[in-house]
Amino acid sequence: MTSDTASIRLPKPADDPIDPAGMRVIWLLLVAAFVAILNETTMAIAIPELNRTLGIPPELGQWLTSAFMLTMAVVIPTTGFLLQRFTTRQVFLAAIGTFVLGTVICLVAPGFPALLAGRVVQAAGTGIMMPLLMTTVMNVVPARSRGRMMGRVGLVISLAPALGPTLSGVVLDTLGWRWLFGIILPIAVIALLLGAKWMTNLGETTHAPIDVLSIVLSAFAFGGIVFGLSQIGGHGGSAGGGSVPPALIVGVGVLVLAGFVWRQLVLQRRDDALLDLRVFTSRNYVLAVIIMAIISLAMFGTFSLLPLYLQNVAGLDPTAAGLVLLPGSVLMGVLGPVMGRVYDARGPRVLLIPGTMLIAASMFVYSTVGTHTPMWFLMLVQIAMSLGLAGSFTPLFSASLGSLQRSLYSHGSAVLNTLQQVGGAAGTAVLISIYSSALHAGEAEGLSVADAGAPGANLAFFTAACIVLVPVALSFFVSKPVEGDAPVHAGH
């Protein structure tokens, strides 16, 4: 805690426990995270249009998402250290400033190379946002109110992806791809200006030395795994036309990850680890992050496959495809705070068990859709899945990080967000590869894209449904942690 004694206050009564300055910081972070996630989710529907407009082949256009995911996978594991080494204000301004710079580069990009560079810069800022938000919530909000606040985090995570595809479809159909960044930029600039004026520091910083070897190992480990998986997902098993098989890239990433783990185990003996792995000594945390990673696998894989199914098999235009996803995702966001209050009062299982069941059931129903499935039915299935996600995210965020000591919040958040990225990349790889293989096989037999793609989509969704049965089983064992830490209050 800062030495300025004026910044140290006693906890407030139970009816108003959150420090106002800390609450202001959380709202700033929520706005910034919303903008960053909104930007991230506009690209899936935009890539076919960008391929046509920029005159680039699909395997090159796929790099606009692959490079983004790769950069996120490299940045997120370092946030556990960054959030302890630097102040909240420093980290926030650096993250949102980097995001603004990347958005400007994308907006004025004369061609594909500059656009790709802008996406990488954007991802560097985005990767810091969610760990910073979650760590701040855990430090500022008392244990009895964390579910409610994590519900608001869930609202951001839900509402931004809900608006992203729809916004992208409308913008592409009416204004052109540059406006995807032109709309995001002013909101990001406002967040930067508000942060410069209102952002305060929370907690204390450390002065541990930066271990360069850990950063290098982390980049090659998580970056290699996510890159390899994205190549499998993007290109049906080929390495984007290169000579290195994606499976080999993933394998090398796993080997380097083993070296990274060994290095962290050595460094954490003197509290110098880049990513403190003592978070895995909590059984409740481990269960929650496993469930979160598998749900992310199903969710990101489904959200990557659905636009392809909706446009190539169901024959919808980009705007209609985005609208199919909108009602359920908006409902998911609106229910976030409600789910948080239920968690605070009843614990995680009353939400998590039916939530994971709904996700699995929705996946099984998706595995039966075809070329003539009506749009309203797809909306209903998506609404059911979104209800399941709403009932899962809030208890998982709260129960996982709440099971850790305060000193491990930033590392726990970094691990959680890293595994979400790896799970999302794996889900995209598995589902898109299954779909692409069936599509190419059907086209080789002379079938249309719609008729060839439908069986592949069915098999991909069925695979995701089977995988989600694991979280259904594990959800019975997640409990609400007993927490008694006093919140951290804002300093100067």
C-alpha positions in Angstrom: 0.0 0.0 0.0 1.2 3.5 -0.7 2.9 5.3 2.2 0.5 8.2 1.9 -1.6 7.5 5.1 -4.3 9.8 3.7 -5.1 7.1 1.1 -5.6 4.3 3.7 -9.2 4.1 4.9 -11.2 1.7 7.0 -13.7 -0.5 5.2 -17.2 1.0 4.8 -20.3 -0.5 6.3 -21.9 -3.5 4.6 -24.6 -1.6 2.9 -22.0 0.5 0.9 -18.7 -1.3 1.0 -17.0 -0.2 -2.2 -14.7 2.7 -2.1 -16.0 5.4 -4.5 -12.6 6.0 -6.1 -12.1 2.3 -6.6 -15.5 2.0 -8.1 -14.6 4.8 -10.5 -11.6 2.9 -11.6 -13.7 -0.2 -12.2 -16.1 1.7 -14.4 -13.2 3.1 -16.5 -11.8 -0.4 -16.9 -15.3 -1.7 -17.9 -15.6 0.9 -20.6 -12.0 0.2 -21.9 -12.6 -3.6 -21.8 -15.9 -3.2 -23.7 -14.2 -1.2 -26.5 -11.4 -3.7 -26.7 -13.6 -6.8 -26.9 -16.0 -5.1 -29.3 -13.1 -4.4 -31.6 -11.9 -8.0 -31.3 -15.3 -9.5 -32.3 -16.0 -7.3 -35.3 -13.3 -9.1 -37.4 -14.8 -12.6 -38.0 -17.6 -11.4 -40.3 -15.3 -8.8 -41.8 -12.6 -11.1 -43.1 -14.4 -12.3 -46.3 -15.1 -8.6 -47.2 -11.5 -7.6 -46.5 -10.2 -10.5 -48.6 -12.2 -9.2 -51.5 -11.5 -5.5 -51.0 -7.8 -5.8 -50.4 -7.4 -8.5 -53.0 -5.7 -11.0 -50.7 -6.2 -14.8 -50.5 -8.2 -16.3 -47.6 -5.1 -17.8 -46.0 -3.5 -14.4 -45.8 -6.7 -12.6 -44.5 -6.9 -15.2 -41.7 -3.8 -13.6 -40.2 -5.9 -10.6 -39.2 -7.3 -12.9 -36.5 -4.4 -15.3 -36.1 -1.9 -12.5 -35.4 -4.4 -10.9 -33.0 -4.8 -14.1 -31.0 -1.0 -14.8 -31.2 -0.2 -11.4 -29.7 -2.8 -11.8 -27.0 -1.3 -15.2 -26.1 2.1 -13.6 -25.7 1.0 -10.5 -23.7 -1.5 -12.0 -21.3 0.9 -14.3 -19.4 3.1 -11.3 -18.6 0.2 -9.4 -17.0 0.5 -11.1 -13.6 4.0 -9.6 -13.3 3.1 -6.3 -14.9 0.2 -5.7 -12.5 2.5 -6.1 -9.5 5.4 -4.2 -10.9 3.6 -1.1 -12.2 0.7 1.0 -10.9 -2.9 0.7 -12.0 -2.7 4.1 -13.7 0.5 3.2 -15.5 -0.8 -0.1 -16.8 -4.2 1.3 -17.8 -2.8 4.3 -19.7 -0.2 2.1 -21.5 -2.8 -0.4 -22.5 -5.5 2.0 -23.7 -2.9 4.2 -25.3 -1.5 1.2 -27.2 -5.0 0.2 -28.3 -5.7 3.7 -29.6 -2.4 3.7 -31.6 -3.3 0.4 -33.1 -6.8 1.5 -34.1 -5.4 4.6 -35.8 -2.9 2.5 -37.8 -5.8 0.2 -38.9 -8.0 3.2 -39.8 -5.5 4.8 -42.1 -3.8 1.5 -43.3 -3.1 1.7 -47.1 -3.0 -2.0 -47.5 -2.8 -5.4 -45.8 0.7 -5.2 -44.2 -0.2 -1.9 -42.3 -3.6 -3.3 -41.3 -2.0 -6.4 -39.9 0.5 -4.3 -38.0 -2.3 -2.2 -36.5 -4.1 -5.4 -35.4 -1.0 -6.6 -33.6 -0.6 -3.2 -31.8 -4.3 -3.3 -30.9 -3.9 -6.8 -29.4 -1.0 -5.8 -27.3 -3.3 -3.3 -25.5 -6.3 -5.6 -25.5 -4.4 -8.4 -23.8 -3.8 -6.3 -20.7 -7.4 -5.1 -20.2 -9.2 -8.1 -18.9 -6.6 -9.3 -16.4 -6.3 -5.7 -15.1 -10.1 -5.4 -14.8 -10.5 -8.7 -12.9 -7.5 -8.1 -10.6 -8.9 -4.6 -9.8 -12.4 -6.1 -9.0 -10.8 -8.7 -6.7 -8.8 -6.0 -4.8 -11.4 -3.3 -4.5 -14.7 -5.2 -4.0 -15.4 -7.1 -0.7 -15.9 -10.8 -1.0 -19.7 -10.6 -0.3 -20.2 -8.3 -3.3 -17.8 -9.8 -5.8 -20.4 -11.9 -7.6 -22.5 -8.8 -8.4 -19.4 -7.0 -9.7 -18.2 -10.0 -11.7 -21.7 -10.0 -13.2 -20.9 -6.6 -14.6 -17.7 -7.9 -16.0 -19.8 -10.7 -17.6 -22.1 -8.0 -19.0 -19.1 -6.5 -20.8 -17.8 -9.9 -22.0 -21.3 -10.7 -23.3 -22.6 -7.4 -24.7 -19.5 -6.6 -26.7 -19.5 -9.9 -28.7 -23.2 -9.4 -29.1 -22.8 -6.1 -30.8 -19.6 -6.9 -32.6 -20.9 -9.2 -35.4 -24.1 -7.2 -35.9 -22.2 -3.9 -36.0 -19.7 -5.4 -38.4 -22.4 -6.7 -40.7 -24.2 -3.3 -40.8 -21.0 -1.3 -41.3 -19.7 -3.6 -44.0 -23.0 -3.5 -45.9 -23.3 0.3 -45.7 -20.1 2.2 -44.9 -17.0 0.0 -45.7 -14.4 -1.8 -43.6 -12.5 1.3 -42.4 -15.5 2.4 -40.4 -15.1 -0.7 -38.2 -12.1 1.2 -36.8 -13.5 4.7 -37.3 -16.4 3.9 -34.9 -14.1 2.3 -32.3 -11.5 5.1 -32.3 -13.5 8.0 -30.7 -14.8 5.7 -27.9 -11.2 4.5 -27.2 -9.9 8.1 -27.2 -12.6 9.1 -24.7 -11.7 6.2 -22.5 -8.0 7.3 -22.7 -8.9 10.9 -21.8 -11.1 9.9 -18.9 -8.4 7.5 -17.7 -5.8 10.3 -17.8 -8.1 12.5 -15.6 -9.7 10.0 -13.2 -7.6 6.8 -13.0 -6.0 6.4 -9.6 -3.6 3.8 -8.2 -4.7 0.7 -6.2 -2.7 -1.5 -4.0 1.1 -1.7 -3.8 3.8 -2.3 -6.4 6.9 -4.6 -6.2 10.4 -4.1 -7.5 11.2 -7.6 -8.5 13.6 -7.8 -11.5 12.2 -8.8 -14.9 13.2 -12.2 -15.9 13.9 -12.0 -19.7 14.2 -15.7 -20.1 10.7 -16.2 -18.7 9.3 -13.7 -21.2 11.0 -15.4 -24.1 9.8 -18.9 -23.0 6.3 -17.5 -22.4 6.2 -16.0 -25.9 7.3 -19.1 -27.7 5.2 -21.4 -25.5 1.8 -19.8 -25.5 2.4 -18.0 -28.8 3.5 -21.3 -30.4 0.5 -23.2 -29.1 -2.1 -20.6 -30.1 -0.4 -20.0 -33.5 -0.3 -23.7 -34.3 -3.9 -24.2 -33.3 -5.0 -21.1 -35.3 -3.2 -22.5 -38.4 -5.1 -25.8 -38.0 -8.4 -24.0 -37.6 -7.7 -21.5 -40.4 -6.4 -23.8 -43.0 -7.8 -27.2 -42.4 -4.6 -28.8 -41.2 -2.0 -27.1 -43.3 0.4 -24.5 -42.2 -0.9 -21.8 -44.3 0.9 -23.2 -47.3 4.2 -23.5 -45.4 6.4 -26.5 -44.9 5.9 -26.8 -41.1 2.9 -28.8 -40.0 0.7 -27.0 -37.4 0.8 -30.1 -35.1 4.6 -29.8 -35.0 4.3 -26.1 -34.0 1.9 -27.0 -31.2 4.2 -29.8 -30.1 7.2 -27.4 -29.9 5.0 -24.9 -28.0 4.1 -27.6 -25.4 7.8 -28.5 -25.0 8.8 -24.8 -24.5 5.8 -24.5 -22.0 7.4 -27.3 -19.9 10.6 -25.2 -19.8 8.6 -22.1 -18.9 6.8 -24.0 -16.0 10.2 -25.2 -14.7 11.6 -21.7 -14.8 8.6 -20.3 -12.9 8.8 -23.0 -10.2 12.5 -22.0 -9.6 11.8 -18.2 -9.5 8.7 -18.4 -7.3 10.8 -19.7 -4.5 12.0 -16.1 -4.1 8.8 -14.5 -5.3 10.3 -13.4 -8.7 8.2 -15.5 -11.0 6.7 -13.9 -14.1 3.6 -16.1 -13.6 3.3 -17.5 -10.1 2.1 -21.1 -10.5 1.1 -21.4 -6.8 -2.4 -20.5 -8.0 -2.7 -24.2 -8.9 -2.5 -25.3 -5.3 -6.1 -24.3 -4.9 -8.4 -27.2 -5.9 -11.4 -24.9 -6.4 -9.3 -22.6 -8.6 -8.1 -25.5 -10.7 -11.6 -26.8 -11.2 -12.9 -23.4 -12.2 -10.2 -22.7 -14.7 -10.5 -26.1 -16.3 -14.3 -25.5 -16.8 -13.6 -22.0 -18.1 -11.1 -23.2 -20.6 -13.4 -25.9 -21.9 -16.4 -23.5 -22.1 -14.1 -21.0 -23.9 -13.2 -23.8 -26.4 -16.9 -24.5 -27.1 -17.9 -20.8 -27.1 -15.1 -19.4 -29.3 -15.2 -22.4 -31.6 -19.0 -22.0 -32.0 -18.8 -18.2 -32.5 -16.1 -18.8 -35.2 -18.1 -21.5 -37.0 -21.6 -19.9 -36.7 -20.8 -17.0 -39.1 -19.5 -19.5 -41.7 -22.6 -21.7 -41.2 -25.0 -18.8 -41.3 -23.5 -17.3 -44.5 -22.4 -20.4 -46.4 -25.0 -22.9 -45.4 -28.0 -21.0 -44.3 -27.4 -18.3 -47.0 -27.7 -15.3 -44.8 -26.0 -11.9 -45.5 -23.5 -10.5 -43.0 -26.2 -8.3 -41.3 -28.7 -11.1 -40.9 -25.9 -13.4 -39.6 -25.0 -10.9 -37.0 -28.7 -10.4 -36.0 -29.0 -14.2 -35.3 -26.4 -13.8 -32.5 -27.7 -10.5 -31.1 -30.7 -11.4 -29.0 -29.1 -14.1 -27.0 -25.9 -12.2 -26.4 -27.7 -9.1 -25.3 -29.8 -11.2 -22.9 -26.6 -12.8 -21.6 -25.2 -9.4 -20.9 -28.3 -8.1 -19.2 -28.4 -11.1 -16.9 -24.8 -10.8 -15.8 -25.5 -8.6 -12.7 -28.5 -10.8 -11.9 -26.4 -13.9 -12.0 -23.9 -12.1 -9.8 -26.4 -11.4 -7.1 -27.6 -15.0 -7.2 -23.9 -16.1 -6.8 -23.5 -13.8 -3.8 -26.6 -15.2 -2.1 -26.5 -18.9 -3.1 -23.0 -19.8 -4.4 -21.9 -21.1 -7.8 -23.6 -24.5 -8.2 -27.1 -23.2 -8.5 -26.0 -21.3 -11.6 -23.1 -23.4 -12.9 -24.8 -26.8 -13.1 -27.8 -25.7 -15.2 -25.6 -23.3 -17.1 -23.2 -25.9 -18.4 -26.2 -28.2 -19.1 -27.8 -25.5 -21.3 -24.5 -25.0 -23.2 -24.2 -28.7 -23.9 -27.9 -29.0 -24.9 -27.6 -26.1 -27.3 -24.5 -27.6 -28.9 -26.4 -30.9 -29.4 -29.3 -29.0 -31.0 -26.9 -27.1 -33.3 -25.6 -30.4 -34.5 -29.0 -31.1 -36.1 -29.4 -27.9 -38.1 -29.4 -27.9 -41.9 -29.7 -25.7 -45.0 -33.4 -25.0 -44.4 -33.3 -24.4 -40.6 -35.4 -21.2 -40.0 -33.6 -18.2 -38.7 -36.0 -17.9 -35.7 -35.0 -21.4 -34.5 -31.3 -20.5 -34.7 -32.0 -17.4 -32.6 -33.8 -19.5 -30.0 -30.9 -22.0 -29.8 -28.5 -19.1 -29.4 -30.6 -17.6 -26.7 -30.5 -20.9 -24.8 -26.8 -21.1 -25.2 -26.3 -17.5 -24.0 -28.4 -18.2 -20.9 -26.0 -21.1 -20.2 -23.0 -18.9 -20.7 -24.5 -16.2 -18.4 -25.0 -18.8 -15.7 -21.4 -20.0 -16.0 -19.1 -17.0 -16.4 -20.0 -15.1 -13.3 -19.6 -18.0 -10.8 -16.4 -19.2 -12.5 -14.8 -15.7 -12.4 -15.8 -15.2 -8.8 -15.1 -18.7 -7.4 -11.7 -19.1 -9.2 -10.1 -15.9 -8.2 -11.8 -15.8 -4.8 -10.1 -19.1 -3.9 -6.6 -17.4 -4.0 -4.7 -15.3 -1.6 -4.7 -11.6 -2.4 -1.1 -11.6 -3.5 -1.9 -14.1 -6.2 -5.0 -12.3 -7.7 -3.0 -10.8 -10.6 -1.3 -14.1 -11.4 -4.6 -16.0 -11.1 -6.2 -13.6 -13.5 -3.4 -13.9 -16.0 -3.6 -17.7 -15.9 -7.4 -17.6 -16.3 -7.2 -15.3 -19.3 -4.3 -17.2 -20.9 -6.2 -20.5 -20.7 -9.3 -18.8 -22.2 -7.1 -17.7 -25.2 -5.6 -21.2 -25.5 -9.1 -22.8 -25.1 -10.6 -20.4 -27.7 -7.8 -21.1 -30.2 -8.3 -24.9 -29.7 -12.0 -24.6 -30.1 -11.6 -22.6 -33.3 -9.0 -25.1 -34.6 -11.1 -28.2 -33.9 -14.5 -26.9 -35.1 -13.2 -25.1 -38.2 -11.0 -28.1 -39.2 -13.9 -30.5 -38.9 -16.2 -28.2 -40.9 -13.5 -27.5 -43.6 -12.6 -31.1 -44.1 -16.3 -32.1 -44.6 -16.8 -29.0 -46.9 -13.8 -29.9 -49.1 -14.8 -33.5 -49.3 -18.4 -32.6 -50.3 -17.2 -30.1 -52.9 -14.9 -32.7 -54.4 -18.0 -34.9 -54.9 -19.8 -32.1 -56.7 -22.0 -30.8 -53.9 -22.8 -27.1 -53.5 -21.2 -25.2 -50.7 -24.4 -25.3 -48.6 -25.0 -29.0 -49.1 -21.3 -29.8 -48.5 -21.0 -27.6 -45.4 -24.1 -28.7 -43.5 -22.7 -32.2 -42.5 -19.4 -30.6 -41.4 -21.2 -28.0 -39.3 -23.3 -30.8 -37.7 -20.3 -32.9 -36.8 -18.3 -29.9 -35.5 -21.2 -28.8 -33.2 -21.7 -32.4 -32.0 -18.0 -32.6 -31.1 -18.2 -29.4 -29.1 -21.3 -30.7 -27.3 -19.5 -33.9 -26.2 -16.5 -31.8 -25.0 -18.9 -29.6 -22.9 -20.1 -32.7 -21.0 -16.8 -32.5 -19.0 -17.7 -29.1 -17.5 -21.2 -30.4 -16.7 -19.6 -33.1 -14.6 -17.1 -30.9 -12.9 -19.6 -28.1 -12.1 -20.9 -30.2 -9.2 -17.6 -29.9 -7.4 -17.1 -26.1 -7.6 -17.8 -24.4 -4.3 -18.0 -20.8 -3.1 -14.7 -19.8 -1.3 -14.7 -18.5 2.2 -13.2 -15.0 1.8 -12.6 -12.4 4.4 -10.1 -10.0 2.9 -10.7 -6.3 3.3 -10.9 -4.4 0.0 -8.0 -2.2 -1.2 -8.8 1.5 -1.5 -7.6 3.9 -4.1 -4.4 5.9 -3.4 -2.6 8.7 -5.2 
